[in-house]
Amino acid sequence: MTEPRDRDTLANAPLSSFAVDVASKLQSVDRIAHAVVKAINENIVPLQASLQAASRVAQSAERAFQTTVKPFLEGLQPALQKVREAHVQSTVAAKVGQSLEKAGWFPHGAIPLSVVTKDDFEAAIPAWIDANGGTDWSSITKVHDLSTVGQPAKESFATAVSLYQSQKYNAALRVIFPEIEACAFEAFYRALGISWSRRSKRPTRLLELQDVIRLLWRIGSLGALFDARGVWLPQQEQIIRDFCYTDVDQDNVLPAQLHFPNRHAVAHGVLRYDCQKACINGLLIADVMFRGIHAANVIFQKSPSQVEDMLRELREDRETQRSSKKS
């Protein structure tokens, strides 16, 4: 009888050992669980405080947004809308300017877009000018308001407008183009005493006039925009530079120069501009040029060193162009 009991004891020995091992591990797990619970209990108050503090910060941020940021953003919307509208208008104006140039009209900011975008703008532009310009075009141009442009230039412009209204179109251009030149020389050569004035006699060559035009638009690029619709400034410069102040004779007249008066052709009778469109263009070009000269005068007076820098750049550019032509 003793032998079977011993056999059962031996058979159950591994099971007892396993149970002891499991119990030991459970005790370890229990100790870990107690430690975890204790740690949680010890840190729950600081954690709750941190969560409450974070909640207060979030609520404060929400209040700040509602009382400060949100009204600011809402107030910003009209300004952003104006920026978007201005961008659209600039895009439209740029396309309109290209269309005007193709049709032989000088793009000028005083003429409303509602006029120049009409299907019949060829007739609408001179009709609008005749209806709104008045006797001296003072509501279209700014020549009479330019403080640094001398009285002779203003009188010549008024005379040219009077000749235009009498349908003496070529005569109007022969009055105003020499006055542009005289006004430019007065500003750039004599009154300001800049480097060109050191010449033994006043230059009348086209090269100097081209330098004047380039300088005007460099000043314009600094922010002294002298047209009401600044998006057209680069296009205006190109028209004036490429068509109005280039060498021309009867054998090399460009088609565009029939509408955009050429200074040399006007002064020397190479072409007669007996059409209304060319005369309107010439007077609008004169207005832009006088505005540019006025803007230049203002900057000359405020920052002569800046002008000297630009003049030096012009001379360097000219030398580079000469070198490239020789090579």
Number of C-alpha atoms within 10 A of each C-alpha: 5 6 7 9 10 10 10 10 11 11 11 10 10 11 11 12 11 11 11 12 12 12 12 12 12 12 12 12 12 12 12 12 12 12 12 12 12 12 11 12 11 11 12 12 11 11 12 11 12 12 12 12 12 12 12 12 12 12 12 12 13 14 13 12 14 12 11 11 14 14 11 12 12 10 11 11 11 11 11 12 11 11 12 12 12 12 12 12 14 16 13 13 21 17 12 17 24 16 15 18 17 11 13 19 23 26 26 25 21 15 17 12 15 9 16 23 17 12 9 10 17 16 13 16 20 15 13 15 16 13 9 14 16 13 12 19 19 14 13 17 22 17 25 20 11 15 11 16 21 15 13 12 21 20 16 18 26 21 17 26 26 17 18 20 16 10 15 18 24 23 18 27 31 20 20 27 25 17 20 21 18 15 21 24 22 17 22 21 18 15 11 16 12 16 13 17 17 11 9 7 8 12 14 11 8 14 13 13 18 17 15 22 19 17 21 23 21 16 22 19 13 9 11 19 18 24 22 13 17 19 17 21 21 12 17 22 19 11 19 22 17 17 22 25 19 17 15 18 13 10 7 8 16 15 10 18 21 18 24 26 28 29 27 19 22 21 14 11 14 16 19 17 26 16 15 17 21 24 26 24 20 29 23 20 25 20 23 24 25 27 24 24 28 24 21 26 21 15 17 19 11 11 11 15 12 13 19 14 10 16 19 13 13 17 12 12 12 14 12 12 12 11 10 9 8 7 6
